Amino acid sequence: MVVALLYLALAGAYLLVMPAAVLLYLRLRWYTATSIERGFMYFLVFFFFPGLLLLSPFVNFRPRRRQVEA
């Protein structure tokens, strides 16, 4: 029973908790990331892709509006 609960907790962390944290991190750092950090972001998206695919219908991050100065 303990092993089943451990598998359930790890699956929940991999499919729900960590992808939500990755989405928050991407939202906060997307426009200010360095090239090395951007490579790390791409790795996180690749690694947690199944969870991001599960959460994608529920999030809608639109790009920031550009400030046009005349």
PQR file of N, CA, C, O and H, with PARSE charges and radii, in Angstrom:
ATOM      1  N   MET A   1       0.817  -1.191   0.000 -0.4000 1.5000
ATOM      2  CA  MET A   1       0.000   0.000   0.000 -0.0000 2.0000
ATOM      3  C   MET A   1       0.871   1.270   0.000  0.5500 1.7000
ATOM      4  O   MET A   1       0.540   2.260  -0.652 -0.5500 1.4000
ATOM      5  N   VAL A   2       1.965   1.223   0.727 -0.4000 1.5000
ATOM      6  CA  VAL A   2       2.866   2.368   0.800 -0.0000 2.0000
ATOM      7  C   VAL A   2       3.505   2.630  -0.562  0.5500 1.7000
ATOM      8  O   VAL A   2       3.678   3.780  -0.968 -0.5500 1.4000
ATOM      9  H   VAL A   2       2.234   0.419   1.257  0.4000 1.0000
ATOM     10  N   VAL A   3       3.849   1.562  -1.254 -0.4000 1.5000
ATOM     11  CA  VAL A   3       4.471   1.705  -2.574 -0.0000 2.0000
ATOM     12  C   VAL A   3       3.480   2.328  -3.552  0.5500 1.7000
ATOM     13  O   VAL A   3       3.859   3.181  -4.355 -0.5500 1.4000
ATOM     14  H   VAL A   3       3.708   0.628  -0.924  0.4000 1.0000
ATOM     15  N   ALA A   4       2.221   1.916  -3.496 -0.4000 1.5000
ATOM     16  CA  ALA A   4       1.198   2.483  -4.372 -0.0000 2.0000
ATOM     17  C   ALA A   4       0.998   3.974  -4.093  0.5500 1.7000
ATOM     18  O   ALA A   4       0.852   4.761  -5.029 -0.5500 1.4000
ATOM     19  H   ALA A   4       1.912   1.224  -2.844  0.4000 1.0000
ATOM     20  N   LEU A   5       0.990   4.362  -2.840 -0.4000 1.5000
ATOM     21  CA  LEU A   5       0.852   5.777  -2.488 -0.0000 2.0000
ATOM     22  C   LEU A   5       2.071   6.577  -2.932  0.5500 1.7000
ATOM     23  O   LEU A   5       1.941   7.728  -3.351 -0.5500 1.4000
ATOM     24  H   LEU A   5       1.108   3.723  -2.080  0.4000 1.0000
ATOM     25  N   LEU A   6       3.256   5.971  -2.843 -0.4000 1.5000
ATOM     26  CA  LEU A   6       4.459   6.639  -3.307 -0.0000 2.0000
ATOM     27  C   LEU A   6       4.415   6.860  -4.816  0.5500 1.7000
ATOM     28  O   LEU A   6       4.765   7.940  -5.292 -0.5500 1.4000
ATOM     29  H   LEU A   6       3.361   5.037  -2.503  0.4000 1.0000
ATOM     30  N   TYR A   7       3.988   5.847  -5.573 -0.4000 1.5000
ATOM     31  CA  TYR A   7       3.846   6.001  -7.019 -0.0000 2.0000
ATOM     32  C   TYR A   7       2.811   7.064  -7.360  0.5500 1.7000
ATOM     33  O   TYR A   7       3.014   7.844  -8.291 -0.5500 1.4000
ATOM     34  H   TYR A   7       3.703   4.970  -5.186  0.4000 1.0000
ATOM     35  N   LEU A   8       1.724   7.107  -6.635 -0.4000 1.5000
ATOM     36  CA  LEU A   8       0.677   8.103  -6.873 -0.0000 2.0000
ATOM     37  C   LEU A   8       1.181   9.509  -6.572  0.5500 1.7000
ATOM     38  O   LEU A   8       0.883  10.446  -7.313 -0.5500 1.4000
ATOM     39  H   LEU A   8       1.560   6.474  -5.879  0.4000 1.0000
ATOM     40  N   ALA A   9       1.931   9.662  -5.505 -0.4000 1.5000
ATOM     41  CA  ALA A   9       2.490  10.976  -5.167 -0.0000 2.0000
ATOM     42  C   ALA A   9       3.517  11.424  -6.206  0.5500 1.7000
ATOM     43  O   ALA A   9       3.532  12.593  -6.592 -0.5500 1.4000
ATOM     44  H   ALA A   9       2.173   8.901  -4.903  0.4000 1.0000
ATOM     45  N   LEU A  10       4.367  10.517  -6.659 -0.4000 1.5000
ATOM     46  CA  LEU A  10       5.355  10.871  -7.681 -0.0000 2.0000
ATOM     47  C   LEU A  10       4.695  11.197  -9.016  0.5500 1.7000
ATOM     48  O   LEU A  10       5.123  12.118  -9.711 -0.5500 1.4000
ATOM     49  H   LEU A  10       4.355   9.568  -6.346  0.4000 1.0000
ATOM     50  N   ALA A  11       3.666  10.457  -9.373 -0.4000 1.5000
ATOM     51  CA  ALA A  11       2.944  10.733 -10.617 -0.0000 2.0000
ATOM     52  C   ALA A  11       2.240  12.078 -10.542  0.5500 1.7000
ATOM     53  O   ALA A  11       2.240  12.832 -11.515 -0.5500 1.4000
ATOM     54  H   ALA A  11       3.318   9.708  -8.808  0.4000 1.0000
ATOM     55  N   GLY A  12       1.643  12.385  -9.403 -0.4000 1.5000
ATOM     56  CA  GLY A  12       0.994  13.683  -9.234 -0.0000 2.0000
ATOM     57  C   GLY A  12       1.990  14.823  -9.294  0.5500 1.7000
ATOM     58  O   GLY A  12       1.700  15.877  -9.860 -0.5500 1.4000
ATOM     59  H   GLY A  12       1.643  11.773  -8.613  0.4000 1.0000
ATOM     60  N   ALA A  13       3.163  14.617  -8.714 -0.4000 1.5000
ATOM     61  CA  ALA A  13       4.187  15.657  -8.767 -0.0000 2.0000
ATOM     62  C   ALA A  13       4.693  15.849 -10.189  0.5500 1.7000
ATOM     63  O   ALA A  13       4.922  16.980 -10.618 -0.5500 1.4000
ATOM     64  H   ALA A  13       3.399  13.761  -8.254  0.4000 1.0000
ATOM     65  N   TYR A  14       4.869  14.755 -10.924 -0.4000 1.5000
ATOM     66  CA  TYR A  14       5.395  14.847 -12.289 -0.0000 2.0000
ATOM     67  C   TYR A  14       4.354  15.410 -13.267  0.5500 1.7000
ATOM     68  O   TYR A  14       4.709  16.148 -14.186 -0.5500 1.4000
ATOM     69  H   TYR A  14       4.682  13.837 -10.576  0.4000 1.0000
ATOM     70  N   LEU A  15       3.082  15.068 -13.077 -0.4000 1.5000
ATOM     71  CA  LEU A  15       2.063  15.467 -14.043 -0.0000 2.0000
ATOM     72  C   LEU A  15       1.335  16.754 -13.685  0.5500 1.7000
ATOM     73  O   LEU A  15       0.731  17.368 -14.565 -0.5500 1.4000
ATOM     74  H   LEU A  15       2.794  14.469 -12.330  0.4000 1.0000
ATOM     75  N   LEU A  16       1.366  17.187 -12.431 -0.4000 1.5000
ATOM     76  CA  LEU A  16       0.598  18.369 -12.049 -0.0000 2.0000
ATOM     77  C   LEU A  16       1.414  19.449 -11.349  0.5500 1.7000
ATOM     78  O   LEU A  16       1.349  20.616 -11.736 -0.5500 1.4000
ATOM     79  H   LEU A  16       1.857  16.688 -11.716  0.4000 1.0000
ATOM     80  N   VAL A  17       2.165  19.087 -10.347 -0.4000 1.5000
ATOM     81  CA  VAL A  17       2.832  20.081  -9.509 -0.0000 2.0000
ATOM     82  C   VAL A  17       4.011  20.724 -10.232  0.5500 1.7000
ATOM     83  O   VAL A  17       4.084  21.950 -10.322 -0.5500 1.4000
ATOM     84  H   VAL A  17       2.218  18.139 -10.032  0.4000 1.0000
ATOM     85  N   MET A  18       4.924  19.922 -10.743 -0.4000 1.5000
ATOM     86  CA  MET A  18       6.105  20.469 -11.407 -0.0000 2.0000
ATOM     87  C   MET A  18       5.758  21.214 -12.699  0.5500 1.7000
ATOM     88  O   MET A  18       6.335  22.274 -12.939 -0.5500 1.4000
ATOM     89  H   MET A  18       4.865  18.926 -10.669  0.4000 1.0000
ATOM     90  N   PRO A  19       4.851  20.719 -13.540 -0.5600 1.5000
ATOM     91  CA  PRO A  19       4.487  21.515 -14.724  0.2800 2.0000
ATOM     92  C   PRO A  19       3.856  22.849 -14.376  0.5500 1.7000
ATOM     93  O   PRO A  19       4.078  23.833 -15.081 -0.5500 1.4000
ATOM     94  N   ALA A  20       3.075  22.908 -13.304 -0.4000 1.5000
ATOM     95  CA  ALA A  20       2.510  24.193 -12.876 -0.0000 2.0000
ATOM     96  C   ALA A  20       3.628  25.138 -12.442  0.5500 1.7000
ATOM     97  O   ALA A  20       3.578  26.333 -12.733 -0.5500 1.4000
ATOM     98  H   ALA A  20       2.895  22.108 -12.731  0.4000 1.0000
ATOM     99  N   ALA A  21       4.632  24.612 -11.752 -0.4000 1.5000
ATOM    100  CA  ALA A  21       5.767  25.444 -11.355 -0.0000 2.0000
ATOM    101  C   ALA A  21       6.572  25.891 -12.577  0.5500 1.7000
ATOM    102  O   ALA A  21       7.052  27.024 -12.621 -0.5500 1.4000
ATOM    103  H   ALA A  21       4.674  23.642 -11.516  0.4000 1.0000
ATOM    104  N   VAL A  22       6.721  25.013 -13.562 -0.4000 1.5000
ATOM    105  CA  VAL A  22       7.432  25.374 -14.791 -0.0000 2.0000
ATOM    106  C   VAL A  22       6.673  26.471 -15.534  0.5500 1.7000
ATOM    107  O   VAL A  22       7.288  27.420 -16.021 -0.5500 1.4000
ATOM    108  H   VAL A  22       6.331  24.093 -13.527  0.4000 1.0000
ATOM    109  N   LEU A  23       5.361  26.360 -15.628 -0.4000 1.5000
ATOM    110  CA  LEU A  23       4.572  27.395 -16.298 -0.0000 2.0000
ATOM    111  C   LEU A  23       4.707  28.740 -15.599  0.5500 1.7000
ATOM    112  O   LEU A  23       4.823  29.773 -16.258 -0.5500 1.4000
ATOM    113  H   LEU A  23       4.861  25.590 -15.232  0.4000 1.0000
ATOM    114  N   LEU A  24       4.694  28.737 -14.283 -0.4000 1.5000
ATOM    115  CA  LEU A  24       4.867  29.980 -13.539 -0.0000 2.0000
ATOM    116  C   LEU A  24       6.263  30.562 -13.786  0.5500 1.7000
ATOM    117  O   LEU A  24       6.407  31.767 -13.989 -0.5500 1.4000
ATOM    118  H   LEU A  24       4.600  27.898 -13.747  0.4000 1.0000
ATOM    119  N   TYR A  25       7.275  29.717 -13.769 -0.4000 1.5000
ATOM    120  CA  TYR A  25       8.648  30.165 -14.021 -0.0000 2.0000
ATOM    121  C   TYR A  25       8.775  30.740 -15.433  0.5500 1.7000
ATOM    122  O   TYR A  25       9.393  31.788 -15.622 -0.5500 1.4000
ATOM    123  H   TYR A  25       7.158  28.738 -13.604  0.4000 1.0000
ATOM    124  N   LEU A  26       8.199  30.065 -16.415 -0.4000 1.5000
ATOM    125  CA  LEU A  26       8.257  30.561 -17.791 -0.0000 2.0000
ATOM    126  C   LEU A  26       7.547  31.899 -17.928  0.5500 1.7000
ATOM    127  O   LEU A  26       8.017  32.787 -18.639 -0.5500 1.4000
ATOM    128  H   LEU A  26       7.698  29.213 -16.261  0.4000 1.0000
ATOM    129  N   ARG A  27       6.427  32.041 -17.257 -0.4000 1.5000
ATOM    130  CA  ARG A  27       5.665  33.292 -17.336 -0.0000 2.0000
ATOM    131  C   ARG A  27       6.441  34.461 -16.734  0.5500 1.7000
ATOM    132  O   ARG A  27       6.382  35.581 -17.242 -0.5500 1.4000
ATOM    133  H   ARG A  27       6.045  31.319 -16.680  0.4000 1.0000
ATOM    134  N   LEU A  28       7.162  34.195 -15.658 -0.4000 1.5000
ATOM    135  CA  LEU A  28       7.886  35.258 -14.977 -0.0000 2.0000
ATOM    136  C   LEU A  28       9.185  35.646 -15.689  0.5500 1.7000
ATOM    137  O   LEU A  28       9.573  36.815 -15.661 -0.5500 1.4000
ATOM    138  H   LEU A  28       7.209  33.286 -15.245  0.4000 1.0000
ATOM    139  N   ARG A  29       9.857  34.694 -16.318 -0.4000 1.5000
ATOM    140  CA  ARG A  29      11.202  34.941 -16.823 -0.0000 2.0000
ATOM    141  C   ARG A  29      11.334  34.956 -18.340  0.5500 1.7000
ATOM    142  O   ARG A  29      12.446  35.135 -18.838 -0.5500 1.4000
ATOM    143  H   ARG A  29       9.542  33.745 -16.340  0.4000 1.0000
ATOM    144  N   TRP A  30      10.252  34.777 -19.104 -0.4000 1.5000
ATOM    145  CA  TRP A  30      10.356  34.579 -20.545 -0.0000 2.0000
ATOM    146  C   TRP A  30      11.024  35.749 -21.263  0.5500 1.7000
ATOM    147  O   TRP A  30      11.853  35.531 -22.146 -0.5500 1.4000
ATOM    148  H   TRP A  30       9.348  34.632 -18.701  0.4000 1.0000
ATOM    149  N   TYR A  31      10.683  36.966 -20.907 -0.4000 1.5000
ATOM    150  CA  TYR A  31      11.180  38.127 -21.626 -0.0000 2.0000
ATOM    151  C   TYR A  31      12.526  38.636 -21.114  0.5500 1.7000
ATOM    152  O   TYR A  31      13.123  39.510 -21.743 -0.5500 1.4000
ATOM    153  H   TYR A  31      10.009  37.143 -20.190  0.4000 1.0000
ATOM    154  N   THR A  32      13.011  38.124 -20.007 -0.4000 1.5000
ATOM    155  CA  THR A  32      14.261  38.623 -19.433 -0.0000 2.0000
ATOM    156  C   THR A  32      15.330  37.545 -19.297  0.5500 1.7000
ATOM    157  O   THR A  32      16.363  37.786 -18.673 -0.5500 1.4000
ATOM    158  H   THR A  32      12.526  37.415 -19.496  0.4000 1.0000
ATOM    159  N   ALA A  33      15.108  36.368 -19.862 -0.4000 1.5000
ATOM    160  CA  ALA A  33      16.037  35.247 -19.689 -0.0000 2.0000
ATOM    161  C   ALA A  33      17.282  35.414 -20.555  0.5500 1.7000
ATOM    162  O   ALA A  33      17.222  35.956 -21.659 -0.5500 1.4000
ATOM    163  H   ALA A  33      14.268  36.172 -20.368  0.4000 1.0000
ATOM    164  N   THR A  34      18.402  34.940 -20.033 -0.4000 1.5000
ATOM    165  CA  THR A  34      19.636  34.905 -20.812 -0.0000 2.0000
ATOM    166  C   THR A  34      19.610  33.670 -21.719  0.5500 1.7000
ATOM    167  O   THR A  34      18.689  32.858 -21.630 -0.5500 1.4000
ATOM    168  H   THR A  34      18.450  34.500 -19.137  0.4000 1.0000
ATOM    169  N   SER A  35      20.589  33.528 -22.566 -0.4000 1.5000
ATOM    170  CA  SER A  35      20.596  32.410 -23.508 -0.0000 2.0000
ATOM    171  C   SER A  35      20.757  31.067 -22.787  0.5500 1.7000
ATOM    172  O   SER A  35      20.145  30.077 -23.188 -0.5500 1.4000
ATOM    173  H   SER A  35      21.338  34.187 -22.638  0.4000 1.0000
ATOM    174  N   ILE A  36      21.564  31.022 -21.742 -0.4000 1.5000
ATOM    175  CA  ILE A  36      21.735  29.776 -20.991 -0.0000 2.0000
ATOM    176  C   ILE A  36      20.451  29.429 -20.254  0.5500 1.7000
ATOM    177  O   ILE A  36      20.037  28.271 -20.219 -0.5500 1.4000
ATOM    178  H   ILE A  36      22.062  31.826 -21.416  0.4000 1.0000
ATOM    179  N   GLU A  37      19.826  30.440 -19.667 -0.4000 1.5000
ATOM    180  CA  GLU A  37      18.573  30.204 -18.960 -0.0000 2.0000
ATOM    181  C   GLU A  37      17.476  29.777 -19.924  0.5500 1.7000
ATOM    182  O   GLU A  37      16.631  28.955 -19.570 -0.5500 1.4000
ATOM    183  H   GLU A  37      20.162  31.381 -19.696  0.4000 1.0000
ATOM    184  N   ARG A  38      17.475  30.314 -21.123 -0.4000 1.5000
ATOM    185  CA  ARG A  38      16.479  29.920 -22.122 -0.0000 2.0000
ATOM    186  C   ARG A  38      16.671  28.456 -22.524  0.5500 1.7000
ATOM    187  O   ARG A  38      15.692  27.741 -22.739 -0.5500 1.4000
ATOM    188  H   ARG A  38      18.162  30.982 -21.411  0.4000 1.0000
ATOM    189  N   GLY A  39      17.913  28.010 -22.628 -0.4000 1.5000
ATOM    190  CA  GLY A  39      18.185  26.596 -22.883 -0.0000 2.0000
ATOM    191  C   GLY A  39      17.670  25.715 -21.757  0.5500 1.7000
ATOM    192  O   GLY A  39      17.147  24.628 -22.002 -0.5500 1.4000
ATOM    193  H   GLY A  39      18.708  28.591 -22.454  0.4000 1.0000
ATOM    194  N   PHE A  40      17.819  26.184 -20.518 -0.4000 1.5000
ATOM    195  CA  PHE A  40      17.275  25.456 -19.365 -0.0000 2.0000
ATOM    196  C   PHE A  40      15.750  25.418 -19.422  0.5500 1.7000
ATOM    197  O   PHE A  40      15.143  24.404 -19.076 -0.5500 1.4000
ATOM    198  H   PHE A  40      18.245  27.067 -20.319  0.4000 1.0000
ATOM    199  N   MET A  41      15.126  26.512 -19.854 -0.4000 1.5000
ATOM    200  CA  MET A  41      13.666  26.541 -19.997 -0.0000 2.0000
ATOM    201  C   MET A  41      13.202  25.509 -21.022  0.5500 1.7000
ATOM    202  O   MET A  41      12.222  24.800 -20.796 -0.5500 1.4000
ATOM    203  H   MET A  41      15.619  27.336 -20.134  0.4000 1.0000
ATOM    204  N   TYR A  42      13.912  25.428 -22.151 -0.4000 1.5000
ATOM    205  CA  TYR A  42      13.548  24.445 -23.173 -0.0000 2.0000
ATOM    206  C   TYR A  42      13.701  23.026 -22.646  0.5500 1.7000
ATOM    207  O   TYR A  42      12.893  22.153 -22.966 -0.5500 1.4000
ATOM    208  H   TYR A  42      14.709  26.004 -22.334  0.4000 1.0000
ATOM    209  N   PHE A  43      14.739  22.788 -21.835 -0.4000 1.5000
ATOM    210  CA  PHE A  43      14.894  21.471 -21.226 -0.0000 2.0000
ATOM    211  C   PHE A  43      13.721  21.150 -20.305  0.5500 1.7000
ATOM    212  O   PHE A  43      13.195  20.038 -20.334 -0.5500 1.4000
ATOM    213  H   PHE A  43      15.395  23.497 -21.575  0.4000 1.0000
ATOM    214  N   LEU A  44      13.310  22.122 -19.488 -0.4000 1.5000
ATOM    215  CA  LEU A  44      12.183  21.878 -18.584 -0.0000 2.0000
ATOM    216  C   LEU A  44      10.898  21.561 -19.348  0.5500 1.7000
ATOM    217  O   LEU A  44      10.130  20.687 -18.946 -0.5500 1.4000
ATOM    218  H   LEU A  44      13.738  23.026 -19.464  0.4000 1.0000
ATOM    219  N   VAL A  45      10.671  22.274 -20.447 -0.4000 1.5000
ATOM    220  CA  VAL A  45       9.477  22.007 -21.260 -0.0000 2.0000
ATOM    221  C   VAL A  45       9.562  20.609 -21.861  0.5500 1.7000
ATOM    222  O   VAL A  45       8.564  19.889 -21.888 -0.5500 1.4000
ATOM    223  H   VAL A  45      11.296  22.984 -20.774  0.4000 1.0000
ATOM    224  N   PHE A  46      10.738  20.215 -22.342 -0.4000 1.5000
ATOM    225  CA  PHE A  46      10.910  18.877 -22.887 -0.0000 2.0000
ATOM    226  C   PHE A  46      10.708  17.813 -21.820  0.5500 1.7000
ATOM    227  O   PHE A  46      10.044  16.807 -22.072 -0.5500 1.4000
ATOM    228  H   PHE A  46      11.549  20.800 -22.320  0.4000 1.0000
ATOM    229  N   PHE A  47      11.269  18.018 -20.630 -0.4000 1.5000
ATOM    230  CA  PHE A  47      11.221  17.016 -19.573 -0.0000 2.0000
ATOM    231  C   PHE A  47       9.813  16.847 -18.992  0.5500 1.7000
ATOM    232  O   PHE A  47       9.397  15.728 -18.692 -0.5500 1.4000
ATOM    233  H   PHE A  47      11.808  18.835 -20.426  0.4000 1.0000
ATOM    234  N   PHE A  48       9.087  17.944 -18.833 -0.4000 1.5000
ATOM    235  CA  PHE A  48       7.756  17.882 -18.236 -0.0000 2.0000
ATOM    236  C   PHE A  48       6.647  18.018 -19.279  0.5500 1.7000
ATOM    237  O   PHE A  48       5.552  18.480 -18.958 -0.5500 1.4000
ATOM    238  H   PHE A  48       9.424  18.854 -19.076  0.4000 1.0000
ATOM    239  N   PHE A  49       6.918  17.620 -20.523 -0.4000 1.5000
ATOM    240  CA  PHE A  49       5.956  17.780 -21.600 -0.0000 2.0000
ATOM    241  C   PHE A  49       4.611  17.101 -21.332  0.5500 1.7000
ATOM    242  O   PHE A  49       3.582  17.720 -21.602 -0.5500 1.4000
ATOM    243  H   PHE A  49       7.808  17.245 -20.784  0.4000 1.0000
ATOM    244  N   PRO A  50       4.552  15.856 -20.811 -0.5600 1.5000
ATOM    245  CA  PRO A  50       3.234  15.257 -20.575  0.2800 2.0000
ATOM    246  C   PRO A  50       2.368  16.070 -19.603  0.5500 1.7000
ATOM    247  O   PRO A  50       1.164  16.216 -19.815 -0.5500 1.4000
ATOM    248  N   GLY A  51       2.980  16.594 -18.546 -0.4000 1.5000
ATOM    249  CA  GLY A  51       2.224  17.399 -17.591 -0.0000 2.0000
ATOM    250  C   GLY A  51       1.813  18.736 -18.174  0.5500 1.7000
ATOM    251  O   GLY A  51       0.712  19.219 -17.908 -0.5500 1.4000
ATOM    252  H   GLY A  51       3.958  16.475 -18.374  0.4000 1.0000
ATOM    253  N   LEU A  52       2.691  19.344 -18.971 -0.4000 1.5000
ATOM    254  CA  LEU A  52       2.337  20.604 -19.628 -0.0000 2.0000
ATOM    255  C   LEU A  52       1.213  20.395 -20.620  0.5500 1.7000
ATOM    256  O   LEU A  52       0.362  21.269 -20.789 -0.5500 1.4000
ATOM    257  H   LEU A  52       3.586  18.952 -19.187  0.4000 1.0000
ATOM    258  N   LEU A  53       1.201  19.252 -21.275 -0.4000 1.5000
ATOM    259  CA  LEU A  53       0.119  18.934 -22.196 -0.0000 2.0000
ATOM    260  C   LEU A  53      -1.203  18.769 -21.448  0.5500 1.7000
ATOM    261  O   LEU A  53      -2.257  19.158 -21.953 -0.5500 1.4000
ATOM    262  H   LEU A  53       1.892  18.543 -21.138  0.4000 1.0000
ATOM    263  N   LEU A  54      -1.147  18.195 -20.251 -0.4000 1.5000
ATOM    264  CA  LEU A  54      -2.371  18.060 -19.444 -0.0000 2.0000
ATOM    265  C   LEU A  54      -2.883  19.407 -18.943  0.5500 1.7000
ATOM    266  O   LEU A  54      -4.094  19.615 -18.873 -0.5500 1.4000
ATOM    267  H   LEU A  54      -0.291  17.880 -19.841  0.4000 1.0000
ATOM    268  N   LEU A  55      -1.988  20.319 -18.596 -0.4000 1.5000
ATOM    269  CA  LEU A  55      -2.397  21.615 -18.051 -0.0000 2.0000
ATOM    270  C   LEU A  55      -2.709  22.654 -19.123  0.5500 1.7000
ATOM    271  O   LEU A  55      -3.337  23.670 -18.829 -0.5500 1.4000
ATOM    272  H   LEU A  55      -1.004  20.150 -18.653  0.4000 1.0000
ATOM    273  N   SER A  56      -2.284  22.417 -20.346 -0.4000 1.5000
ATOM    274  CA  SER A  56      -2.415  23.444 -21.387 -0.0000 2.0000
ATOM    275  C   SER A  56      -3.840  23.903 -21.672  0.5500 1.7000
ATOM    276  O   SER A  56      -4.015  25.077 -21.996 -0.5500 1.4000
ATOM    277  H   SER A  56      -1.773  21.592 -20.585  0.4000 1.0000
ATOM    278  N   PRO A  57      -4.872  23.065 -21.576 -0.5600 1.5000
ATOM    279  CA  PRO A  57      -6.220  23.605 -21.814  0.2800 2.0000
ATOM    280  C   PRO A  57      -6.694  24.593 -20.745  0.5500 1.7000
ATOM    281  O   PRO A  57      -7.654  25.331 -20.966 -0.5500 1.4000
ATOM    282  N   PHE A  58      -6.040  24.608 -19.612 -0.4000 1.5000
ATOM    283  CA  PHE A  58      -6.509  25.423 -18.498 -0.0000 2.0000
ATOM    284  C   PHE A  58      -5.736  26.723 -18.321  0.5500 1.7000
ATOM    285  O   PHE A  58      -6.115  27.545 -17.487 -0.5500 1.4000
ATOM    286  H   PHE A  58      -5.261  24.008 -19.433  0.4000 1.0000
ATOM    287  N   VAL A  59      -4.665  26.934 -19.081 -0.4000 1.5000
ATOM    288  CA  VAL A  59      -3.893  28.171 -18.976 -0.0000 2.0000
ATOM    289  C   VAL A  59      -3.963  28.926 -20.294  0.5500 1.7000
ATOM    290  O   VAL A  59      -4.101  28.339 -21.367 -0.5500 1.4000
ATOM    291  H   VAL A  59      -4.357  26.266 -19.759  0.4000 1.0000
ATOM    292  N   ASN A  60      -3.865  30.232 -20.181 -0.4000 1.5000
ATOM    293  CA  ASN A  60      -3.886  31.069 -21.370 -0.0000 2.0000
ATOM    294  C   ASN A  60      -2.981  32.263 -21.112  0.5500 1.7000
ATOM    295  O   ASN A  60      -3.428  33.317 -20.662 -0.5500 1.4000
ATOM    296  H   ASN A  60      -3.753  30.709 -19.310  0.4000 1.0000
ATOM    297  N   PHE A  61      -1.709  32.077 -21.404 -0.4000 1.5000
ATOM    298  CA  PHE A  61      -0.754  33.153 -21.231 -0.0000 2.0000
ATOM    299  C   PHE A  61      -0.585  33.863 -22.567  0.5500 1.7000
ATOM    300  O   PHE A  61      -0.005  33.310 -23.500 -0.5500 1.4000
ATOM    301  H   PHE A  61      -1.345  31.221 -21.770  0.4000 1.0000
ATOM    302  N   ARG A  62      -1.075  35.050 -22.653 -0.4000 1.5000
ATOM    303  CA  ARG A  62      -0.921  35.819 -23.880 -0.0000 2.0000
ATOM    304  C   ARG A  62       0.305  36.700 -23.762  0.5500 1.7000
ATOM    305  O   ARG A  62       0.715  37.060 -22.658 -0.5500 1.4000
ATOM    306  H   ARG A  62      -1.547  35.500 -21.894  0.4000 1.0000
ATOM    307  N   PRO A  63       0.894  37.051 -24.907 -0.5600 1.5000
ATOM    308  CA  PRO A  63       2.077  37.916 -24.849  0.2800 2.0000
ATOM    309  C   PRO A  63       1.734  39.283 -24.261  0.5500 1.7000
ATOM    310  O   PRO A  63       0.591  39.737 -24.323 -0.5500 1.4000
ATOM    311  N   ARG A  64       2.748  39.924 -23.691 -0.4000 1.5000
ATOM    312  CA  ARG A  64       2.557  41.266 -23.149 -0.0000 2.0000
ATOM    313  C   ARG A  64       2.320  42.257 -24.282  0.5500 1.7000
ATOM    314  O   ARG A  64       2.815  42.071 -25.394 -0.5500 1.4000
ATOM    315  H   ARG A  64       3.676  39.555 -23.640  0.4000 1.0000
ATOM    316  N   ARG A  65       1.576  43.287 -23.998 -0.4000 1.5000
ATOM    317  CA  ARG A  65       1.369  44.338 -24.985 -0.0000 2.0000
ATOM    318  C   ARG A  65       2.635  45.156 -25.144  0.5500 1.7000
ATOM    319  O   ARG A  65       3.310  45.477 -24.166 -0.5500 1.4000
ATOM    320  H   ARG A  65       1.174  43.437 -23.095  0.4000 1.0000
ATOM    321  N   ARG A  66       2.946  45.483 -26.371 -0.4000 1.5000
ATOM    322  CA  ARG A  66       4.128  46.305 -26.621 -0.0000 2.0000
ATOM    323  C   ARG A  66       3.781  47.762 -26.415  0.5500 1.7000
ATOM    324  O   ARG A  66       2.684  48.214 -26.742 -0.5500 1.4000
ATOM    325  H   ARG A  66       2.398  45.222 -27.165  0.4000 1.0000
ATOM    326  N   GLN A  67       4.730  48.480 -25.870 -0.4000 1.5000
ATOM    327  CA  GLN A  67       4.559  49.908 -25.677 -0.0000 2.0000
ATOM    328  C   GLN A  67       5.083  50.637 -26.921  0.5500 1.7000
ATOM    329  O   GLN A  67       6.281  50.603 -27.205 -0.5500 1.4000
ATOM    330  H   GLN A  67       5.622  48.113 -25.604  0.4000 1.0000
ATOM    331  N   VAL A  68       4.194  51.286 -27.648 -0.4000 1.5000
ATOM    332  CA  VAL A  68       4.590  52.014 -28.841 -0.0000 2.0000
ATOM    333  C   VAL A  68       4.706  53.491 -28.471  0.5500 1.7000
ATOM    334  O   VAL A  68       3.740  54.130 -28.053 -0.5500 1.4000
ATOM    335  H   VAL A  68       3.221  51.313 -27.417  0.4000 1.0000
ATOM    336  N   GLU A  69       5.917  54.007 -28.638 -0.4000 1.5000
ATOM    337  CA  GLU A  69       6.145  55.410 -28.280 -0.0000 2.0000
ATOM    338  C   GLU A  69       6.245  56.237 -29.557  0.5500 1.7000
ATOM    339  O   GLU A  69       6.931  55.856 -30.504 -0.5500 1.4000
ATOM    340  H   GLU A  69       6.701  53.488 -28.977  0.4000 1.0000
ATOM    341  N   ALA A  70       5.554  57.371 -29.570 -0.4000 1.5000
ATOM    342  CA  ALA A  70       5.572  58.223 -30.755 -0.0000 2.0000
ATOM    343  C   ALA A  70       6.574  59.345 -30.614  0.5500 1.7000
ATOM    344  O   ALA A  70       6.720  60.161 -31.524 -0.5500 1.4000
ATOM    345  H   ALA A  70       4.997  57.681 -28.800  0.4000 1.0000
TER
END
